[in-house]
């Protein structure tokens, strides 16, 4: 049998063990999963509590909006902090603030004297801490998971969150029926698992120290560097804006999905069953996403998934029964998750570790800054034109987003490059100029691994 040449052996891609055998990954994955389950439970219980205490649907909505605004308020600054202070400290302390806020809610409800104003303030405080937790999430993932396994990790995280939503909604109803304070205590305890996991992870989570700390730019400059990274990449500019628009349409359709089931004669049980089918589709998509990327390529997966999502919008407006709506949305969610797997995997691969917190937080800020438009616009459309027509209008909007993927060949050309071959973007000039010497940070890429292009660093070969 012919033996491989030494150079072939040296250049062969390294085989990584399964992520399920990685102790650090399991600590991080399970801690965040338990917290997601707790958050799903409390998201169901909070509106029920406010309706019970105030009888006002507007107040029930206000407490959700305040949590969202709090999270939005700390996302951008949290991304900059994640690239300049201990990520382990953020991962440990921010969930403790969330645990404290939920614990106080549980105590107030247990005592029977919750004030709507105090509950609103606690929801805002929890949202501020949640923004910091979210801003550090992707940077921690980058340190724990090898780049080649990012698609698998992204899919597993999405599948985990789908399962948490699937289990959390009925669990929240069960706990609330036991006692109104129990869901909030459950959520408070769940946040402690993130803090615990941050202490158990052995790998350094960064960020790496500057060689000369006195030349470190300020926090505002750090946030600006994250924007400059995005501006220098056609791919990041396009996918962040495109993803925000997609998220807005999806949020609007989530509302119409529930209204449509009710419009077709389905009660609360039918809504729950249809929602469970949709979430189950998301789990299937999470499992299939990395496999599809390997077999079909990232660009084909993105295009195919987008058009399947469009088709699910159109078909769901035509089927007559609630269970059929659930089955159609199961297909729709199966297609949506691989889109996220593709876009997030290439983002993590492109952005240098020293800037990943800022870039990820900027994207999340944009996503959450516009997502409220979706439900609002969908509700107005449903009242003005009818539920079926509103769904079809959103299907048309999604079709435009799918068409944009075909027109953005230059912006998405990085997807023609295998993920393992993608090189990082260079540091922004402003940051590079402020740091002395050739080795500016421990995270900086060696000069021979980057090209001075002001575009993506990996271009498909003309021969392919």
N, C-alpha and C positions, 0 to 999 in steps of 0.2 A: 504494500500500500504506500502511495506517495506521501511523504511527510511535508507539512506546510513549511514554507520558507520562513526564516526568523522574522523578516520584515512583515510578512503577512500576519504572523502571530501577534506582533506588536501593534499592528494597526487594526486588529479585529476589535469590534465594539465589545465593551465589557458587559458581561451578563450580570444583571442585578437580581438579587433574591426578591421573592414576593414581598410586597409592602406589608402583608399581614404577618410577616415574620420580623418586622422592624418594630422594636419595642417603643422607640420614640414616636413613631407614626401612630401606633395603636393608642398610646396615651393621648396624643393630640386629637386623633380622630374620634375616640370615644368620649373624651371630655367635652368637645364641642357638640357631639351628637346628643348627649344628655342635656346640655344647655338648650339646644334647639328644641328638644322635646318639651322642656319646661316652658320655653317662650311660647310654643304653640298652645300649650294648656292655658297660659295666662291671657293670650290674645283672645281666646274664646270667652274667658271668665270676666275680663274687664268690661266689655260692653254690657254683659248681663248684669254685672254689679251696678253699673251706672244707671241702667234702666230701672233696677230695683230701688236704688237710693233716690233718684231724681225724677224718674218717669219721663225723662227727656231723651229722645233719640239724638238730638243735637249734642247734648252733653256726652253721650256715649261716643259720638264721633270725635268730639273735641279731644278726649283723652288719647285717642289713637293718633290724631294729628300732632298733638304736643310731643308724643314720643318720637314721631317721625321727624319733627322739626329739631328736636334735641339731637338726634342722631345726625341729621344733616349739618347741624352747626359745628360738630367736632370732627367730621370726616376729613376735611381738607387739612386742618391743623394736625390731626392725628396722623395723617400720612407723613407729614414732615417730621413729627416727633419720632415716628417709627424708624426714621432713617438717621436719627441723631442721638436718641437716648435708648436705654436698655429695653429691647422688645420684650424680654422676659418680665421686666417690671410692669410694663403696660398690660401684658397678658395676665399677670397676677392681680394687679390692683383694680383695673377697670371692672372685671366681673364681680369683685367684692363690693364695689359701689352699687352695681345692679342687684346683687344679693341683698344688700342693706335696704335698698328702696323697696324691693318686693317683700322683705321681711316686715318692714314698717306697715306696708299695706295690709299684710296678713294680720298683724297685731291690731290695727285700727278696726278692721272688719270683725275680728274676733271679739273686741270690746263693744262692738255695736254702735260706734259713734264716728264713722268715717265722714270727713268733710270733703265735698266735691272739690273745693279749692286745694286742699292738701293732697288729694289723690292726683289732681292735675299736676301739682308741683313735683310729686314723686315720679309720675310718668315722664315728665320733662327731664328730671335728674337721671332716670334710668336710660333715657334716650341719649343724653350727653355721654354717658359711660359706654353705651352700645356703639356709638360712633368711633370711640377710641379702640374698642375691641375689634371692630370690623376693619379699621385701617391697618391693623398689624397682622391680620389673618393671612393674607397672601405672602407677606414677607417671611412669616414663620414657616409656611408651607415650603417656600423656596429653600430654606435652610435644612428642612427635614427630609425632603424628597429629592432624589436625583432628577436632573432635568429630563432625562429620557423617560422617567416614569410619571411625569406631571399629568399627561392625559389620563392615565389610570387613576391617579389620586383625585383629579378633578371629578371624574365620573363617580368614583366611590363616595366623594363628599356630597355630590348632588343626589345620588341614590340614598345616602344616609338621611339627608334632609327631607327627601320625599317620604321615606318611611316614617320619620318623626312626625310629619304633618298627617300622614295616614293614621297613625296611632294617637297623636296628640289631641285631635278634635274630639273623638269619642271619650278619651280619657279625661279631657277637661270637663265635658258634660257630666261624667260620672263623679268626679271629685267635687264639682260645684253642687251637685245634688246631695252629697254627703254633708257638706258645710260650706258656706260661701267663702270662708277664709282659706280653705285647704288648697285650692289651686295656686294661690299666691305663695303659700309656704313651700309648696312643691317647686315652684319656679325659683324661689330664693335658694333652696338647697341645690337645685340643678346648676346654678351659676358657680357654686363652690367647686364643681368638678373641673371647670376650666382653670381656675387658680391652682388646684392641686396638680393638674396635668403639666402646668408650666414649671412646677418644681421638680417633677419626675423626669422631664426631658433632659437627656444628658448632653446633646449636641449644643454648641454655642449658637444662639439665635441672633446675635449681632445687635446693632451694626458694628462693623469693624472700626477701630479707632483711626482717626487721622494721624498721620505722622507728625504733624505740627498743629496742635489743637488751637493755637492762638490765631491761626489764619482761617478758622472755620467761619463761613458766612452765617448771617443771622437766620432766624426762623422764616421770615418773609422771603428771603433770598432762596432758602431751601424749597419753599413752596413754588417759587418761580421756576426753579430748575426742573421740577416735575413737569410743569407745563411745557418747558422748552424741549424736554425729552419727547413729549407727545407731538409737538409741532414738527420735530425733525423726522418723524416717521409717518409716511403715508398710511401704513397699515394701522397704527394706533389712532391717528386722527379719524380715519374712516370708521373703524370698528367701534370706537367709543361713542361716536355720534349715532352710528347705525344701531348699536346695541341699546342706547337710551331710547330711541324711537321705537324699537321692537318691544322694549319693556313697557313703554307707555301703551302701545296697542294691546299687548298681552294683559295688562292690568285692566284695561277697559273691557276686554273680552271675558275676564274672570267674573266681572259683575254681570255681564249679559248672559253668561253661561248659567248662573243661578236663576236669573229672571226668566230665562227661556225654559228651564225645567219646570218652574212654577207655572209658566204660561201654558205649558203642555199638560197641565193637570197634576204635576208631581207635588207631593207634600214634603215636609222636612226629611222624612226617611228617604224619599226618592232623591232629594238633593244630596243627602249624605252618600247614598250608593253611587250616584253619578260622579260625585267628587272623588270618591275612593277609586273608581275606575280610572279617572283622569290621573290621579296620583300614581296608581299602579303603572300606567303608561310611562310616567317619568322615571320610575325605577327601571323599567325595561330599557329605556333610552340611555340611562346611566351605565348599564351593563354593556350595551351594544356600542356606545360611542367610541371608545378606544379601539375596539375590534374593527369598526367600520373605517376609522382613520387609517389603519394599517392596510386594509384590503382595497379601499376605494381612493384613498388620498383625501387630504383635508379639504381641498376646494370642492370636490364632488360631494362630500358629505355635507358641507355647508349649503350648497345649492339644492341638493335633493331634500334636505331637511326643511329648508325655507319653503319650497313649493308644496311639500306635504302639509306643512302648517297652514298654508293658504287654502289648500283643498279641504282641510278639516273645518276651517271657518265656514266655507261655502256649504258643505254637506250638512253641518250641524243645524243650519237654518231650515233645512228641508225635511229632516227625519221627524216623524210624528210622536214618538214615545220617549219618555225620560230615559229609559235604559239604553235606547239607541243613541241618544245624545251622549250618554256616558261612554259608550263604546267608541263613538267617533272622536271624542275628546281624549280617549285613551291613545288612539293613534296620533292625535295632534301633539300630546305631551311626549310620546315616544320620539317624535321628530324634533321637538324643541330642545331637549336636553343635549343631544349631540352638537347643536349649534353652539351652545355655551362651552362645551368641551373643546371644540376647535378654537374658538376665539380666545378663551382664557389660557389654553395651553401655549399658544404662540405668543401671547402677551408676556407670560412668565418667562419664556425662553428668550425673548428679545430684550427685556428691560434689565439693566444691571442691578444687582442686589442692592447697591447703595441708593438706588432711586425707585425701587419697586414700591415701597410704601407710599410715596407721593403720587406715583402714576396710578396705582390701584385706587387710592383714596379719591383722586380727581375723577376717575371713571365712576366710582360709586356715587360721588357727589352729584354728577350730572344725571345719572340714572334716577336717583331718588329725588332730585330737584324737579324732574318733569313727570315722574310716574303718576302723580296725583291728577294730572290732566286727563289720563285715560279713563278712569271711572267717571269723572265729572262729565266729559264729553260723551261717553257711552250712555250715561243716564239721560242726558239732554236729548240725544238722538233717539233713544227708545221711547221717550215721552212724545217726541214730535213726529216720528215716522213709524213707530212700531218696533217691536223687538226684532222680528225677522229682518226687517230692512236695516236696522242698526247693525246687526251681525254682518250682513252683506257689505255694508259700507266699511266696516273694519276689515273684512276680507279684502276689499279693494285696496285699503291702505297697506295691508300686509303684502299684497301682490306687488305694489310699488316698491316695497322694501326688498322683496325677492328679486325684482327686476334690477334694482340698484346693484345687486351682487354681480350680475352679468356685465354691467356697464363699468364696474370698478376693477377692471383687470389689472391696471397698474398698481392700484392700492393694495390688491390682494395677491400680487404675484409671489409674495413670500410663502403662500400656502402651497405653491408648487415645489417647495423645498422640503425635504423630510425634516421633521422636527429636530432630530438629533444633530442635523447639520447647520442649524440656524445659529448665527453668531450674535453676540450682544451688540446693542447700539453703543456708540461712544458717549462719554460724559458730555454734558452741555459745555460750550466754550466758557461761559461765565464762571462756572464752578472750577473748570480746569485752570483758568487764568488766576484764580485766587489762591491756589494751592501751590507751594513751591516745589521745585524739583521734578524729575521725570516720574517718580513713583508717587502719585498724588494721594491715592488711598489704597488700602489693602485689597479693595474690591476692583480696582481699575484693571482693565484688560491689558495684557502685554501689547506693545505696539505692533507685533507681527500677527496679531489675531483680529485686528480691526482694520477697516479701510476708511479713508478720510471722506467717504461719500456723505453727502447731506441727506441721504435716503436710507432705505433698508440696506443692510449689509450683506444680504444673501440674494443673489440674482440667479435665476435659472440659467443653466448653460444653453448657449444657442444650439448646441447639438441635440438637446433633448426635445 
